[in-house]
Amino acid sequence: MTSNEVEPTSHPGGRYVPGRFGEAPLPQTQQAAASLRRLTGLLLSLEHEHDVVDEMLTRFAEWEQILAAAVPASSRLRRADDASGERRVYLDHAIDIGAFNPTFPEYELRTFDTDTASGTVNFPVVYEGPPGLVHGGFLAVFFDCVIQQHNCEVGVAGKTRLLSIRYRRPTPLLTTLDFDVVRRTTERGLVSEARLIREGEVLCVAELDSVAKQIDHLETTGFGCRR
């Protein structure tokens, strides 16, 4: 093991501890997120109205009413000292947000150590902006997610202070792309530079300046668990 590598604990390759950043999403929630993302892509690709969509709208209204009765009464977040269970639980937004929330990009962070990380991403139709290309705003969300996941994986993280992006080439949809992250420590905190790459060509580059705190000092540790 080199000096930069992180000894694996609960998550392959890093110091990430499940539950430290919030509750894990339900398996049903993860499965539903993937289905909702695919369904939205199909809806966006329809050329004409379809009878199945009318049926979906009816069922959506029914499901919304049923689920509304099953969730906590308040949308405010549950704190650790809240025993009433009337507020909603906070889900872990440190790791793989797109796996349970279809409004976030889904990606794979394959390898990382304390200074570097890399992985792949493939943007489906739901993230389209210009024809056949990824909307620049979703690229900003993507970079914020992967950089902050890297921070959380290796044990020092904090809120984003500044995120800047240089768009060099259009980013295509439905294409497997590579990304990498390089991180350094500064007097003010952490600075990470990430690149999105297609077959060796850099499409865009992001730089993120964030607060540097030990995991135990982050505010997410104060949220309450499921009832």
C-alpha positions as CSV (number, residue, x, y, z in Angstrom):
1,M,0.0,0.0,0.0
2,T,1.4,3.4,-1.0
3,S,1.4,6.5,1.3
4,N,-1.6,7.9,-0.6
5,E,-3.8,4.9,-0.6
6,V,-6.6,4.5,1.9
7,E,-7.1,1.3,3.8
8,P,-10.5,-0.3,2.9
9,T,-13.0,-0.4,5.7
10,S,-16.8,-0.4,5.2
11,H,-16.6,0.8,1.6
12,P,-14.1,-0.6,-0.9
13,G,-11.0,1.7,-0.9
14,G,-12.1,4.3,1.7
15,R,-13.2,5.5,5.1
16,Y,-16.8,6.0,4.2
17,V,-19.1,4.7,7.0
18,P,-22.8,3.9,6.1
19,G,-25.1,6.1,8.1
20,R,-22.6,8.7,8.9
21,F,-24.0,11.1,6.3
22,G,-27.7,10.1,6.7
23,E,-29.8,7.0,6.3
24,A,-29.3,4.6,3.4
25,P,-32.1,4.7,0.8
26,L,-34.6,1.9,0.8
27,P,-34.0,-0.8,-1.9
28,Q,-37.4,-0.1,-3.3
29,T,-36.4,3.6,-3.6
30,Q,-33.3,2.6,-5.6
31,Q,-35.3,0.3,-7.9
32,A,-38.0,3.0,-8.4
33,A,-35.4,5.7,-9.2
34,A,-34.0,3.6,-12.1
35,S,-37.4,2.9,-13.4
36,L,-38.5,6.5,-13.2
37,R,-35.4,7.7,-15.0
38,R,-36.1,5.2,-17.9
39,L,-39.8,6.0,-18.0
40,T,-39.0,9.7,-18.2
41,G,-36.6,9.1,-21.1
42,L,-39.4,7.2,-22.9
43,L,-41.9,9.9,-22.3
44,L,-39.5,12.5,-23.7
45,S,-39.1,10.4,-26.8
46,L,-42.8,9.9,-27.6
47,E,-43.9,11.5,-30.8
48,H,-47.6,11.3,-30.1
49,E,-50.0,10.9,-27.2
50,H,-50.3,7.4,-25.9
51,D,-53.2,5.6,-24.0
52,V,-50.7,4.2,-21.5
53,V,-49.7,7.7,-20.5
54,D,-53.4,8.5,-19.6
55,E,-53.4,5.3,-17.5
56,M,-50.2,6.4,-15.8
57,L,-51.6,9.8,-14.9
58,T,-54.6,8.2,-13.2
59,R,-52.4,5.8,-11.3
60,F,-49.9,8.5,-10.3
61,A,-52.7,10.4,-8.6
62,E,-53.7,7.3,-6.7
63,W,-50.2,6.5,-5.7
64,E,-49.5,10.0,-4.6
65,Q,-52.5,10.0,-2.2
66,I,-51.4,6.6,-0.7
67,L,-47.8,7.5,-0.2
68,A,-48.7,11.0,1.2
69,A,-50.4,9.1,4.1
70,A,-47.4,6.9,4.7
71,V,-44.7,9.6,5.1
72,P,-44.1,11.9,8.1
73,A,-46.4,14.8,8.5
74,S,-43.6,17.4,8.3
75,S,-41.2,17.9,5.5
76,R,-38.6,19.4,7.9
77,L,-35.6,17.2,8.6
78,R,-35.5,14.9,11.6
79,R,-32.8,15.7,14.2
80,A,-31.1,13.1,16.3
81,D,-33.0,14.4,19.4
82,D,-36.4,14.2,17.7
83,A,-38.2,11.2,19.2
84,S,-41.6,12.0,17.7
85,G,-40.9,10.8,14.2
86,E,-43.0,13.6,12.7
87,R,-40.2,14.9,10.5
88,R,-38.7,13.3,7.4
89,V,-35.5,11.3,7.5
90,Y,-32.4,12.6,5.7
91,L,-31.0,10.2,3.1
92,D,-27.2,9.8,2.6
93,H,-26.3,12.4,-0.1
94,A,-22.5,11.6,0.1
95,I,-22.5,8.5,-2.0
96,D,-24.2,7.6,-5.3
97,I,-27.1,10.0,-5.1
98,G,-28.3,9.1,-8.6
99,A,-28.9,5.5,-7.4
100,F,-31.9,6.6,-5.4
101,N,-32.8,10.0,-6.9
102,P,-33.5,10.1,-10.6
103,T,-33.0,13.9,-10.8
104,F,-29.3,13.3,-10.1
105,P,-26.9,11.8,-12.7
106,E,-25.9,8.1,-12.1
107,Y,-22.2,7.3,-12.4
108,E,-19.6,4.8,-11.2
109,L,-16.7,5.9,-9.1
110,R,-14.3,3.0,-9.8
111,T,-11.0,3.8,-8.1
112,F,-9.7,6.4,-5.7
113,D,-7.1,7.2,-3.1
114,T,-6.7,10.3,-0.9
115,D,-5.5,12.5,-3.8
116,T,-7.2,11.0,-7.0
117,A,-10.3,9.3,-8.2
118,S,-11.7,8.1,-11.5
119,G,-14.8,6.5,-13.0
120,T,-17.3,6.4,-15.8
121,V,-20.7,8.1,-16.5
122,N,-23.3,7.7,-19.2
123,F,-26.0,10.5,-19.5
124,P,-29.4,9.3,-20.7
125,V,-32.0,11.4,-22.5
126,V,-33.4,13.0,-19.3
127,Y,-30.3,15.2,-19.1
128,E,-30.5,16.6,-22.6
129,G,-30.1,20.3,-23.3
130,P,-28.9,21.1,-26.8
131,P,-29.8,18.4,-29.4
132,G,-28.1,15.1,-28.5
133,L,-26.0,16.8,-25.8
134,V,-25.9,17.1,-22.0
135,H,-27.3,20.2,-20.5
136,G,-24.4,22.2,-18.9
137,G,-26.3,22.5,-15.6
138,F,-26.4,18.8,-15.2
139,L,-22.7,18.6,-15.8
140,A,-22.2,21.0,-12.9
141,V,-24.4,18.8,-10.7
142,F,-22.4,15.8,-11.8
143,F,-19.0,17.3,-11.0
144,D,-20.2,18.5,-7.6
145,C,-21.4,14.9,-6.8
146,V,-18.3,13.0,-7.9
147,I,-15.8,15.5,-6.3
148,Q,-17.7,15.5,-3.0
149,Q,-18.2,11.8,-3.0
150,H,-14.4,11.4,-3.4
151,N,-14.0,13.8,-0.4
152,C,-16.4,11.8,1.7
153,E,-14.9,8.5,0.7
154,V,-11.4,9.4,2.0
155,G,-12.5,11.0,5.2
156,V,-12.3,14.8,4.9
157,A,-15.1,16.8,3.3
158,G,-17.3,19.9,3.6
159,K,-19.6,22.3,1.9
160,T,-18.8,23.6,-1.6
161,R,-17.6,27.1,-1.6
162,L,-17.0,27.6,-5.3
163,L,-17.5,25.5,-8.4
164,S,-16.2,26.7,-11.8
165,I,-16.5,24.8,-15.1
166,R,-14.8,25.3,-18.4
167,Y,-16.8,23.7,-21.3
168,R,-14.3,22.7,-24.0
169,R,-16.3,20.4,-26.2
170,P,-20.0,19.4,-26.3
171,T,-20.8,16.4,-24.1
172,P,-22.8,13.7,-25.9
173,L,-25.8,11.8,-24.5
174,L,-25.9,8.0,-24.4
175,T,-22.1,7.7,-24.5
176,T,-19.9,6.1,-21.8
177,L,-17.5,8.8,-20.7
178,D,-14.5,8.7,-18.3
179,F,-13.8,11.1,-15.6
180,D,-10.9,11.7,-13.2
181,V,-10.4,13.9,-10.1
182,V,-7.2,15.3,-8.5
183,R,-7.4,16.8,-5.1
184,R,-5.0,19.0,-3.1
185,T,-5.1,20.6,0.4
186,T,-4.8,24.4,0.7
187,E,-4.8,26.8,3.6
188,R,-8.6,27.4,3.2
189,G,-9.6,23.8,2.7
190,L,-9.7,21.4,-0.3
191,V,-9.4,22.2,-4.0
192,S,-10.3,19.5,-6.6
193,E,-10.0,19.5,-10.3
194,A,-12.0,17.0,-12.3
195,R,-12.2,16.2,-16.0
196,L,-14.8,14.6,-18.2
197,I,-13.2,12.7,-21.1
198,R,-14.3,11.0,-24.3
199,E,-11.8,8.6,-25.9
200,G,-8.9,10.8,-24.6
201,E,-10.4,14.1,-25.5
202,V,-11.2,16.4,-22.6
203,L,-14.8,17.7,-22.8
204,C,-15.0,19.9,-19.8
205,V,-13.0,20.7,-16.6
206,A,-14.3,21.6,-13.2
207,E,-12.6,23.1,-10.2
208,L,-14.3,22.9,-6.8
209,D,-13.2,24.7,-3.6
210,S,-14.7,23.2,-0.5
211,V,-14.4,23.3,3.3
212,A,-12.2,20.7,4.9
213,K,-13.7,19.0,8.0
214,Q,-13.3,15.7,9.6
215,I,-16.3,13.5,9.0
216,D,-17.4,13.5,12.7
217,H,-17.7,17.3,12.6
218,L,-20.1,17.5,9.6
219,E,-23.6,18.7,10.3
220,T,-25.0,15.5,8.7
221,T,-24.0,13.5,11.7
222,G,-26.7,15.3,13.7
223,F,-29.7,14.0,11.8
224,G,-32.0,11.4,13.2
225,C,-32.5,7.8,12.1
226,R,-35.6,6.1,10.8
227,R,-38.4,5.4,13.2
